[in-house]
C-alpha cells in the first residue's frame, strides 16, 4: 500500500463486528458501558460524555439540541484504534485496473480541487442493535448500540468524481474500492455510479474544522444515504476495478444473515450485502427515561436515505398516532436528519412512547421487526419506556 502517511496507532483493542468486548460493553442506552472494558487510548476525543462499546463510542441523543452534532459528541465506529496520520507526508493513491493512470495526491492537492459542501447524517448499520431482544425476542451479535450510533454534520471537500477524473476512468470500470489507513485497512467498494454521484465526496472538514482524528483525519469518504461503513475514514487508497469487488465489508460483515437471506442466493457473501440505510426516528431521551409529571416538550431526530423526512408521528401506550412538529425545513436538506418535537402532559406512572417517521418516498417505519443475526437496519417504531413520578 502506498501510504506515505507516518501512521502511528494510538493503542490496541477489539474492533470487530461480532460479539466479545464490543458486545459486552453494556446494553442499549447504558450510561457508562463496561467499566474499564474499552481499550485505553482507542480514541483521541474525550470519551467521558459518550457510551463506550469497545473501540466504539455512542452519542447520547439527549445531549443534542441542534441540527449539527458537535464533533466532540459525534459517535465513533472504529474497526481498530484511531490512527494518527502526519498531514505533511500523507498521500492519497488512486488508480487500479479500471483507471487510465495511477496518481498520488497530497493534502494540499486535494485542498486545491473544487470544494463541495453538504449536510448529511451518517449512521452505523448496527445502530439500535441492542433492542433486537426486546422487539423480536432474539438478540443479535455485535456492539449493543442504543439509539446513538448516528450523527449529522456539515462536510466539505472535493467530490470523489473529481479525484477519479484525475486518474481517468476506463469504459470497463465497474466498482470503486476505498481503503483506509487504519490498522484494519477497512475497505468498502461501491458501484462506479455511486462513486460518481455528485454528493459522494472526500471530506476534509467536519462542521467547519479539519476532520478530527476519530472521524477520519485527514480525509474520509462521505456517502450520503449509505450505511456508515461505506464512509471510510483515513482514506489512503482508491482502486477502480473492472469487476465486482468482494471484501470483508460486503461478504462477512454488513450483510443480512438469516432465513430470509439464504447464503446461496448471495454467494460469495454470507447474506444480502447492505448499502442504503432505513427510515428511522428516535427520541432525544435516555433509554429508559425518567420525567417529572406535567407538561413536557419531547424532542427527537428522524432521518431517511431516500430524500429526507416528510413527517413524524408519536403515540402513547399503543394509543392513536398524533403528528409531531418538524423543526425547520427538512426538504431543503435531503441528506440531513430532521428534528421534531411534541408536547405531552405526562401523568405519573410507567409509559411507552413510540415515534415513526415517513420519508419523501412514502416509506414509514414498520410496527414489527424482522430479525437478522448480525443486527443490522432495525427500524421498527421503537418502544421507549418512560417512568413519570
C-alpha positions in Angstrom: 0.0 0.0 0.0 1.3 3.4 -0.9 0.5 5.1 2.4 3.3 7.7 2.9 1.3 8.6 6.0 3.5 8.3 9.0 1.0 6.0 10.5 1.1 5.6 14.3 -1.6 3.6 16.1 -2.7 5.1 19.4 -3.4 1.8 21.1 -5.0 -1.6 20.5 -8.3 -3.2 21.3 -11.3 -5.0 19.9 -12.7 -3.6 16.7 -14.6 -6.5 15.1 -18.2 -6.7 14.1 -19.1 -9.6 16.3 -19.7 -10.1 20.0 -16.9 -10.1 22.6 -15.6 -6.9 24.1 -17.8 -4.7 21.9 -20.9 -6.6 22.6 -20.1 -6.8 26.3 -19.8 -3.1 26.8 -23.2 -2.6 28.2 -26.8 -2.8 27.0 -28.6 -0.4 24.7 -28.5 3.1 26.2 -26.4 2.1 29.2 -25.0 5.1 30.9 -21.4 4.0 31.2 -20.7 0.9 29.1 -18.5 -1.7 30.8 -16.2 0.0 33.3 -12.7 -0.4 32.1 -13.9 -2.5 29.1 -12.7 -0.1 26.5 -9.1 -0.2 25.4 -7.1 2.8 26.6 -6.1 5.4 24.0 -8.5 3.9 21.5 -9.7 7.4 20.6 -8.3 10.9 20.6 -11.5 12.6 21.8 -12.6 12.6 25.5 -15.0 9.6 25.7 -16.5 10.6 29.1 -19.7 12.0 27.6 -20.3 9.1 25.3 -21.3 5.4 25.9 -18.3 3.1 25.3 -18.5 -0.1 23.3 -15.0 -1.5 22.9 -13.3 0.7 20.3 -16.7 2.5 19.6 -18.4 5.5 21.2 -22.1 6.1 21.2 -23.7 9.6 21.3 -26.3 10.4 23.9 -29.1 11.9 21.8 -30.4 13.7 24.9 -27.2 15.9 24.8 -28.1 17.2 21.3 -30.4 20.1 20.5 -29.3 21.4 17.1 -29.2 20.3 13.5 -25.4 19.6 13.6 -23.9 17.1 16.0 -20.8 18.7 17.7 -17.6 17.0 16.8 -16.8 16.0 20.3 -20.3 14.3 20.7 -20.3 12.6 17.3 -20.4 8.8 17.6 -17.3 6.8 16.7 -17.4 3.4 14.9 -13.8 2.1 14.6 -12.6 -1.2 13.3 -9.3 -0.5 15.0 -8.0 2.2 17.3 -7.8 5.7 15.8 -4.6 6.2 13.8 -2.6 9.4 14.0 -1.6 10.5 10.5 1.1 13.0 9.6 -0.6 15.5 7.2 2.8 16.6 5.7 3.7 13.1 4.4 0.1 12.0 3.7 -0.6 10.8 0.1 -3.8 9.5 -1.4 -3.1 6.9 -4.1 -5.8 6.4 -6.8 -5.7 4.0 -9.7 -6.3 0.3 -10.4 -7.1 -1.7 -13.5 -10.2 0.4 -14.2 -8.2 3.7 -14.2 -6.2 5.2 -17.0 -3.3 6.1 -14.8 -2.1 5.8 -11.2 -1.9 9.1 -9.2 -0.8 10.3 -5.8 -2.3 13.4 -4.2 -1.1 15.3 -1.2 -3.4 17.0 1.2 -2.6 20.3 -0.5 -3.5 18.8 -3.9 -6.9 17.7 -2.5 -7.5 21.1 -1.0 -6.8 22.8 -4.3 -9.7 20.9 -6.0 -13.2 22.4 -6.2 -14.8 22.0 -2.8 -18.3 20.6 -2.3 -20.3 21.2 1.0 -23.3 19.2 2.2 -25.0 18.5 5.5 -25.5 14.8 5.9 -26.2 12.3 8.6 -24.1 9.2 9.0 -25.4 6.1 10.8 -23.8 2.8 11.7 -25.8 -0.1 10.1 -25.9 -1.7 13.6 -27.5 1.3 15.3 -30.3 0.1 17.6 -28.8 -3.4 17.7 -29.3 -3.6 21.4 -33.1 -3.5 21.0 -33.4 -6.7 19.0 -34.1 -8.8 22.0 -36.9 -6.5 23.1 -38.6 -6.2 19.8 -38.1 -9.6 18.2 -37.4 -11.8 21.2 -33.9 -12.7 19.8 -30.7 -10.9 20.5 -28.3 -10.0 17.7 -24.5 -10.3 17.8 -22.2 -7.3 17.8 -21.9 -4.0 19.6 -25.1 -3.4 21.6 -25.8 0.1 20.3 -28.7 2.1 21.7 -30.0 4.9 19.5 -26.8 7.0 19.3 -24.7 5.4 16.6 -25.8 8.3 14.3 -24.9 12.0 13.9 -25.3 14.8 11.4 -22.6 17.2 10.3 -21.5 19.6 7.6 -18.9 18.1 5.4 -16.7 19.9 2.9 -14.1 18.6 0.4 -13.7 17.6 -3.2 -16.1 15.2 -4.9 -14.8 11.7 -5.3 -15.7 12.0 -9.0 -13.2 14.8 -9.4 -10.4 12.7 -8.0 -11.4 9.8 -10.2 -11.4 12.2 -13.1 -7.7 12.9 -12.5 -6.9 9.2 -12.7 -9.2 8.7 -15.6 -12.0 6.1 -15.6 -11.9 3.4 -18.3 -15.1 2.3 -20.1 -14.9 -1.1 -18.5 -14.8 0.2 -14.9 -17.3 -1.5 -12.6 -16.5 -0.8 -8.9 -14.6 1.7 -6.8 -13.0 0.4 -3.7 -12.0 2.8 -0.9 -9.3 1.6 1.5 -8.4 3.2 4.9 -5.1 3.6 6.6 -6.3 2.3 10.0 -4.8 -0.9 11.3 -7.8 -2.9 10.0 -7.2 -1.4 6.5 -11.0 -1.1 6.3 -12.3 -1.1 2.8 -15.7 -0.7 1.2 -16.4 -0.9 -2.5 -19.2 0.8 -4.3 -20.5 0.7 -7.9 -19.0 3.3 -10.2 -22.3 5.1 -10.5 -22.4 5.7 -6.7 -18.7 6.8 -6.7 -19.5 9.4 -9.4 -22.6 10.7 -7.7 -22.1 14.4 -7.2 -22.8 14.1 -3.4 -20.3 11.3 -2.8 -17.3 13.2 -1.5 -13.9 13.2 0.1 -14.4 15.2 3.2 -11.5 17.3 4.5 -13.6 19.3 7.1 -16.3 18.5 9.6 -18.5 21.3 10.9 -16.1 23.9 9.6 -13.0 22.3 11.2 -10.3 19.9 9.8 -11.6 16.4 10.3 -10.9 15.3 13.9 -8.6 12.2 14.1 -11.5 10.0 15.3 -13.6 11.0 12.3 -11.0 10.3 9.6 -8.3 13.0 9.5 -7.0 13.9 7.0 -9.6 12.5 4.5 -12.7 10.4 4.7 -15.3 9.4 2.2 -18.9 10.6 2.9 -21.5 8.5 1.0 -24.9 10.1 1.9 -27.7 7.6 2.4 -25.5 4.6 2.6 -24.7 2.9 5.9 -21.8 4.3 7.9 -19.3 1.6 7.0 -19.3 3.0 3.4 -18.0 6.3 4.6 -14.4 5.0 5.0 -12.2 7.1 7.3 -8.4 7.8 6.9 -8.6 7.1 3.2 -5.2 6.0 1.8 -6.1 4.3 -1.5 -8.8 4.3 -4.1 -8.9 1.4 -6.6 -11.0 1.4 -9.7 -11.9 -2.2 -10.6 -13.1 -3.8 -13.8 -15.1 -6.4 -12.0 -17.2 -6.7 -8.8 -15.1 -6.3 -5.7 -15.7 -8.6 -2.7 -14.1 -7.7 0.7 -15.0 -8.2 4.3 -17.4 -5.3 4.3 -19.7 -6.9 1.8 -19.2 -10.7 2.3 -19.0 -11.4 6.1 -19.7 -8.0 7.6 -22.6 -5.7 6.8 -24.6 -8.4 5.2 -28.1 -9.5 6.3 -27.9 -13.1 7.5 -30.9 -15.2 8.4 -33.5 -17.5 6.9 -34.9 -14.6 4.8 -31.5 -14.2 3.1 -30.2 -17.6 2.1 -26.4 -17.6 1.6 -26.6 -19.5 -1.7 -28.5 -16.6 -3.2 -25.8 -14.1 -2.4 -22.6 -16.1 -2.7 -19.7 -15.3 -2.2 -21.4 -13.1 0.5 -22.8 -14.8 3.6 -26.1 -12.9 3.0 -27.5 -9.8 1.4 -24.9 -7.0 1.4 -26.2 -3.7 2.8 -25.9 -0.4 1.1 -28.6 2.1 1.9 -30.0 2.7 5.4 -33.6 2.8 6.6 -36.1 5.5 7.6 -35.9 5.9 11.4 -36.8 8.2 14.3 -35.7 8.3 17.9 -36.4 10.4 21.0 -33.7 12.6 22.5 -34.2 10.9 25.8 -32.2 8.4 27.9 -33.4 4.8 27.5 -35.3 4.2 29.7 -36.2 7.8 30.6 -37.4 9.4 33.8 -39.5 12.5 33.7 -41.5 14.7 36.2 -45.3 14.9 36.0 -46.8 17.7 34.0 -46.3 19.3 30.6 -43.2 18.0 28.8 -41.8 19.1 25.4 -40.2 16.0 24.0 -37.7 16.2 21.1 -36.2 13.8 18.7 -34.4 13.1 15.4 -35.7 11.4 12.2 -33.8 10.5 9.0 -34.0 8.6 5.8 -31.7 7.7 2.9 -34.4 8.4 0.4 -34.8 12.2 0.1 -35.5 13.3 3.7 -38.3 13.2 6.2 -41.9 14.2 5.3 -43.5 13.7 8.7 -43.2 12.2 12.2 -46.0 10.8 14.4 -46.0 9.6 18.0 -48.2 7.6 20.3 -48.6 6.8 23.9 -49.1 3.3 25.3 -50.1 2.0 21.9 -52.8 4.5 21.6 -53.7 6.6 18.5 -51.0 8.3 16.5 -50.6 12.0 16.6 -48.5 14.3 14.5 -45.2 15.8 15.8 -43.9 19.1 14.6 -40.9 19.2 12.3 -38.4 21.9 13.1 -37.1 23.8 10.2 -37.4 22.8 6.6 -36.2 19.2 6.2 -36.9 19.2 2.5 -34.2 21.8 1.9 -31.6 19.4 3.3 -32.4 16.0 1.9 -29.3 14.3 3.3 -29.6 15.7 6.8 -31.7 14.4 9.7 -34.8 16.2 10.7 -35.7 17.4 14.2 -39.1 17.0 15.6 -41.0 17.9 18.9 -44.3 17.5 20.6 -45.9 18.3 24.0 -47.1 15.7 26.4 -49.0 16.3 29.7 -47.2 13.4 31.5 -49.2 11.6 34.2 -47.4 9.6 36.9 -46.8 6.0 36.1 -45.0 3.8 33.6 -45.5 4.6 29.9 -44.3 3.6 26.4 -43.8 6.2 23.8 -43.3 5.3 20.1 -42.4 7.5 17.2 -42.5 6.7 13.5 -41.2 8.7 10.6 -42.4 8.8 7.0 -39.9 9.8 4.3 -40.2 11.7 1.0 -40.5 8.3 -0.8 -43.6 7.4 1.3 -41.8 4.8 3.4 -42.9 4.6 7.0 -41.2 2.8 10.0 -42.9 -0.6 10.5 -44.6 -1.7 13.7 -42.9 -5.2 13.6 -39.3 -6.1 13.1 -37.6 -8.8 11.1 -34.6 -10.4 12.9 -31.2 -10.8 11.3 -28.3 -12.5 13.0 -25.9 -9.5 12.8 -28.5 -7.0 14.0 -28.5 -4.5 11.1 -31.0 -1.9 9.9 -33.5 -2.2 12.7 -36.1 0.5 12.2 -39.3 -0.6 13.9 -41.3 2.1 15.7 -39.2 1.7 18.8 -41.0 1.3 22.2 -39.3 3.9 24.5 -40.0 3.3 28.2 -40.7 6.4 30.3 -41.2 6.5 34.0 -43.1 9.5 35.3 -43.1 10.2 39.0 
